[in-house]
């Protein structure tokens, strides 16, 4: 069974670098990876907040939040 991984970001340079380096490195045979760009899907900010995301870029794997570097606070994206 594959794990679900959601990579949340806001499109800033830090976020884009993390997406290209980290999210792309996840093994597709082990992870269902979804990329959520808040510029394209602003309605998903509330979802990320509910999961415990405090800043982006962030990766959520099976409900566990991993904050990566610091691009922007989630509160700044509302």
C-alpha positions in Angstrom: 0.0 0.0 0.0 1.3 3.4 -1.0 1.6 6.3 1.5 -0.1 9.6 0.7 2.2 12.6 0.5 1.0 16.2 -0.1 3.5 18.9 -0.8 2.1 22.4 0.0 3.8 25.5 -1.3 3.2 29.1 -2.3 5.4 29.4 -5.4 8.2 31.3 -3.8 11.8 30.4 -4.8 12.3 28.4 -1.6 9.2 26.4 -2.2 10.0 25.8 -5.9 13.5 24.5 -5.0 12.0 22.2 -2.3 9.4 20.9 -4.8 12.1 20.2 -7.4 14.5 18.6 -4.9 12.3 16.9 -2.3 8.9 16.1 -3.7 10.3 14.9 -7.0 12.7 12.6 -5.1 9.9 10.6 -3.5 9.7 7.1 -4.9 6.4 6.9 -6.9 6.2 3.2 -6.2 5.9 4.0 -2.4 4.1 7.4 -2.4 1.1 8.9 -4.0 2.4 12.5 -4.3 0.2 15.5 -4.7 1.6 19.0 -5.2 -0.6 21.8 -4.0 0.3 25.4 -5.1 -1.7 27.8 -3.1 -1.5 30.4 -5.9 -3.6 27.9 -8.0 -5.6 26.4 -5.2 -6.1 29.1 -2.4 -9.1 27.2 -1.0 -6.7 24.5 0.2 -5.0 26.8 2.8 -7.7 25.9 5.3 -7.1 22.2 4.7 -3.3 22.6 5.3 -4.0 24.6 8.4 -6.3 21.9 9.8 -3.5 19.3 9.2 -1.1 21.4 11.2 0.9 23.1 8.5 2.4 26.3 9.9 4.6 27.4 7.0 5.4 26.5 3.5 7.0 24.6 1.9 5.7 21.6 3.9 5.3 18.0 3.2 2.5 16.0 4.8 3.0 12.2 4.7 0.1 10.1 6.0 -0.9 13.0 8.4 2.6 13.8 9.6 3.7 17.3 8.9 7.3 18.1 7.8 8.2 21.7 7.6 11.0 22.4 5.1 13.1 25.5 5.4 10.9 28.6 5.5 9.3 30.3 2.5 6.2 31.9 4.1 4.0 31.5 7.1 0.6 29.9 6.4 -1.1 32.8 8.2 0.4 35.2 5.5 -1.4 33.2 2.8 -4.9 33.7 4.0 
